[in-house]
Amino acid sequence: MRRTQDEFILESPVGEGETFTDSDPWRVFRIMGEFVEGFDTLAGLGAAVSIFGSARTRPDDADYLAAVETARLLAVSGLTVITGGGPGIMEAGNRGAQPEEGASVGLGIELPFEQGVNEYVDIGIEFRYFFVRKMNFVKYSQGFVIFPGGFGTLDELFEALTLIQTGKIRQFPVVLFNSDYWRGLLDWLRSTMLAAGNISVPDLELMRLADSPEEVHELILQGLSKQASWCEKSAEAARAATRLALEVSR
């Protein structure tokens, strides 16, 4: 199986006789380069929503078809759709968004068992490092839509929830598609984590359920409206603080 750069960096410290270009300090330059490439490529995207879900979902699956329609509705509303660029739900998201020019973005990842970005990607980046890729998802998205998926999908979901919970991102809509699929997880969060006092009721309310593309579309637009209102209030508060500081300094 082909080895990846993520695997190398997560290994033990380098051994004797290893060249500098195989060492961790050199990898820091690669990581910096990936951040620069991502920030440079995606800087002009405008408002965007990321769609996540299983790479194993087949094109004839109901979730795949729903992801296509969800992406289409978002793109028609002027939103860019970002996915992981792979097959399954990721492909469906790009496929639904692509008819709207410049609205289909794929952030791929180097893996030993997956190919490059799918054919429906207009703007594509291939990352070596998961954490750089995840930073770009959050930085350039104004919301997440989570379709049924596996560990990778859960990773993205809980990354977003943690960032919202800790105030790193604010007013960030997270919509879970297919309530039957997610109900078991949500029941466990309530019966176990909430009951143990490890999360609060508002934490559970960070996620919204939807069972149709139209519901997803509406929830995302509502979330973006709240986000815009919060940003405007924050900007006004910052302007007021600046005016006050200037008056005090006179």
C-alpha positions, 0 to 999 in steps of 0.5 A: 500500500502506498505510503502518504505524507500524513503517515510519515509525519505521524511516525516517530522522530527521524532516525540517523542517516535520514536526509534533511528533505525527509525530516520533520523540519523540511515537512514544515515547509511543505505544510506552509506551502499547502496553507499558501496554496489553499489560501491563494486558490480559495481566497475569492470564493465568496459564500460557500457551504461544504457537503460531507458524506460517504465516499462509498455511496453509489450514484443510484442511492437515495442519499446520492440523488438528494446530495445532487439536488441539495448542491444544485439548490445551494448553487442556484442561490449563489453559494459555492459548494465545497466537497472532499473531491472524491467519489460518493456523496462528494461527487454528488455535491460537485455534480449538483453544483457544477452547472453553476459556473465556478460553484464546484470545489473539491479539496482532495486528500492524498490517500493510499486507496483513493484516486484524485478529484472527481470529474465534476470539480471546477476548482480542485486542490490535492492536499497531503495533510488532513489538518491543512485540508480541514482548516481550509474547509472551515475557513472557506465555508459558512456552513456544513451539510452532513450526509450519512458517512463513516469516520471521516464524515464524523471527524468533520462533523465533530471538528465543526461542533467543537469549533462552534462550542469553543467560540472559534467560529460563530453562527455556523449552521450544521445540517444533518441529512437523513434523520433516520441515519443520525437518530441513533447518534443523537439519542446516544449523545442525549442519553449518555453525554448529556446525562453525564453532564459532558455536554449541554442542551445548547450543544445539541442544538448546534445540529439541525436535522433535515430529510429533503434537499429543500429543508437543507436549503432553507436551514442553510439560508436561515443560518447564513442570515443569522451569521450575516446579522451577527457579523454586522453587529460585531462590526458595529461593536468594533467600530464603537469601541474604536470611536470610544478609544479615539475619544479617550485618547484625545 
